Amino acid sequence: MPATPIEYLLEIEHASFPVHVRDPEVIQAIAVLTALGCVEAEISPPLDLRRSFGDYESAVVKKITPEGINELAMEYG
């Protein structure tokens, strides 16, 4: 389990997309990465910041964006 959103981004860097996730903590990392523009993802039910992340059932990461690739390059070289 990633400790930070950037660590999750590193974890999926070479994944076969789409990546399906059901873990609420990972969904939270995906929500942060989506908000930062680092990934394209769908979160179900739709993201609502008033909800607890435990209420989310699943997320599907479609791809890492160019911004996400830049973040990885800055963080990990």
N, C-alpha and C positions, 0 to 999 in steps of 0.2 A: 504494500500500500504506500503510495507516495506521501511524503511529508508536506510537500508544497505543490502548488499548481505547476511550477516550472519543472519539478521533478517528474510529474505525471506527463508533461509534454515530452520530456526526454524519454520516458518509458514507451510512449507510443510513436516516437520519431520514425521508426522503421516498420510500423505495424501495417497489416493489410486492412485498408479501410473499406467499409465502415467498421468502427469499433463499437460494440454494444456493451453498455455498462449498467449494472443494477445496484452497485454499492453507493449508499448515500454520501459517504465521504468523498468518493471519487467524482460523483455527480457535482458536488460542491466545487471541486477543483476545475471540472469542465465548465461550470457556470462562470467562474472567474476568468478562465482562458477565453471563453466566448465573449465576455464583456470587454476584455482587453483586445479582442480582434485576432487572437492567436490561433483559434480553431473555428471551424464551422461545425455546429452541432445542433441537434434537436433534443430538447429536454421535455420529458413527459411526466406529469402534465406541464403545460407551458410555464416558463419561468415567471415567478411572481416573488419578488424580494420580501414580501410580507409572510411568506410561508417558511416553515422549517424545512431544512434540506432533507430531513427524514421523511417528508411527505412525497418526495419525488420517487417515481417508480423506475424510471430508466432514462438513459441518455444514449444517443447515437452520435459519435464523432465522425463526421464525413471526411474531413481533411484538416491538415495543418496549413494555415495560410502563410503567405510570404512574411507577414508580421511575426508569426510564430517561429518561422525558420530564423528570422533575424534575432529574436529573443534567445533562441538556443545558441546561436553563434556568439552573441554577446556574453551569455552566461557560461558557456562551456568551450568556446573557441572553435 
